[in-house]
Amino acid sequence: MHDHRARQRAERFAAAALESLLKAIDANDPQTGAHVRRVARYALVLADAVGVDEETRRTIELGALFHDIGKIHEALFDIVHEPRKLTPAERREIATHPVRGARVLAPIAHFYKELAEAVLSHHERWDGAGYPRGLRGRAIPFAARVITIADTFDAITHHRRYRDGRTAHEALRIILRGRGTQFDPELVDLLLLPPVYGQMSHAHREALRRRIWRHNRRDGHGVEDAPNVSFRWGSRSDPPTPVGEKMSAAR
């Protein structure tokens, strides 16, 4: 009984640490805070379409929420927010953020065994040309493969200082061009299915409405609103029905 209570206390502490980290992202960089929450929403659309188990779903959600935590490091913060084109040296510095992020999450790895790996691997490519380890194909953690697509979808569709966001349809075409090179081809094929693409488009429209609403508020400071996140344990009572068969081979 004592061991069980100690375990529960440790789990609550780990959850509180994650919540504090997410609040730190929001406080230090509201734009990144909104970005990672949108990426988590898109990643869960894919995860639910695959029909992953609850533990994998949670890893994907948390991996998406913390995939850019390495960017709030003081060595990278100014580079990330530099409006001009980055120099090669600055791009190399930015490429260190997956490693920095994984190090931040390492102390709670006992409770979230796959989380640091998902963060570390979210810039790996299916063809092995990614970073930091040059992983190829199914050697890339499944959660990271999902997050990569969601992150790219948001990067294409969301407004940036130096360009306007493109449509969800344009993002789909660009992702399709990376099928089998940058992205897991089976996940891209899943994204192409009308029910899945429809959910992604719906999530994108919601994000646009949220951004416009906050932009029009005097106290919003032009920062887009973002859904809340709950760091709780326990399985959902009604798991989603997969759009297709489970991609057990893909994982």
HELIX and SHEET records of a PDB file:
HELIX    1   1 HIS A    2  ASN A   28  1                                  27    
HELIX    2   2 PRO A   30  VAL A   50  1                                  21    
HELIX    3   3 GLU A   54  PHE A   66  1                                  13    
HELIX    4   4 ILE A   69  ILE A   72  5                                   4    
HELIX    5   5 GLU A   74  VAL A   80  1                                   7    
HELIX    6   6 PRO A   88  ILE A   94  1                                   7    
HELIX    7   7 HIS A   97  LEU A  105  1                                   9    
HELIX    8   8 ALA A  106  ILE A  108  5                                   3    
HELIX    9   9 LEU A  115  LEU A  120  1                                   6    
HELIX   10  10 GLY A  137  ALA A  139  5                                   3    
HELIX   11  11 PHE A  142  THR A  157  1                                  16    
HELIX   12  12 ALA A  168  ARG A  177  1                                  10    
HELIX   13  13 PRO A  185  LEU A  192  1                                   8    
HELIX   14  14 PRO A  194  HIS A  215  1                                  22    
END                                                                             
